[in-house]
């Protein structure tokens, strides 16, 4: 997905949010936002938004000296989600089509996202999401593709949210599952620490993108991730960051996400706040 | 109201919206947004947001050569509101306390605002607003202050919206009413053209702020407006722009608005989207 003009001012918004998470000094907060906006001026629109936001969060880290402004938030999100895990697995297991229910539970987890500044009540949402059809629903194609897949690459999204992916990861067997997290901290995206903290390593082989960007910008990720992408028969992509980047991948990708930004919603042809299960080949061109 | 750090990136958002209204050339749109953001870097936070946005909209006018990007939109809003005027007056007149109903109808008109990028259905909203209590409600104080006022200064807000002020203007008698519009175009704020187009001049004496800012920044407005402010026993202030500026006025101001931005909502101590009837003296300090 190419960068929109809206991404430019939104980088300033995100940088200010991150700076506020990193420091209480308003002068330093302003310096972070200003520096990010300065670097965004005249920015080339042929790159992905993920590449610009990577720069933005790096600026905040450099100017504040705080390596991971959302570390504590991620820890809390993992804990909150782990406390709900048994209940979510039970809800999924009780559904007639538990694979579909697991996809919907994974989608429900996607409302946990610090980057958009929204609040949420996850317990309420899970139950609701299990019974609301996504605005774009390629689930039937997903189930068919999965039945033929030997290896699945699951591109995870945020801390906390990854717990809600576990019922789905369990139901991808007999396919081999490789679960990808970020190579370094960005917003509240899950890293290796989070994968281990929630026990994802007991269900799948964990790899990282090799970079500290949201999603997996193909010009930025490490060689290991590119190899996994090439070797996967099917890719499950969670969240906006992965959509922004993996819609350019030469792979059979199914995007699971809630459209939290107007540009992403328009990209998908759905309304703001809608959820989708969308196969890459069925999306309109960017 | 002092400028918040959030106002900086939001200026970029507003500039992009205005540039898109003025031109379909994406390079020119980006140039407008970039130039506004460039001028916002390191911006002093002791001025009002209205002073910064005045600069932003001037940049768009200068770079695109379009003097009034929202001219057609304002014309359409006036027409749409005029088509509803008789119905609104009838609804107000049917209420037991028609002064209060007129205040609520004026508030209902405040949801018409291009600057926030929201959509609306005004016919639905008017009826709803007449029966929903504002989150902060100083109406009783307003009615008492009005009963003692010889002269009222009514600081209007947007085109279209000003039609919904007419039932209230009619009910301010026996006080003399001076209705203020903007001295030049900014977003969809009403100017003298709009006041005349909706016939406000038949109900009140029309003055302008003498400047092309939202609201009435006291260091920027013309001497005529300052004289009217000093001569008024009571000021009715519509919308966010007027709140951003008239909360610094030495006058008995009643703010009628819907909090459309998180910073304004926090300033007022209400939730985003809430409406208020708030006397200046009852507001928390900025």
Interface residues (C-beta under 8 A of the other chain):
Chain A: X5 X6 X8 X9 X10 X11 X12 X13 X16 X26 X29 X30 X33 X34 X37 X38 X40 X41 X42 X45
Chain B: X5 X6 X8 X9 X10 X11 X12 X13 X16 X26 X29 X30 X33 X34 X37 X38 X40 X41 X42 X45
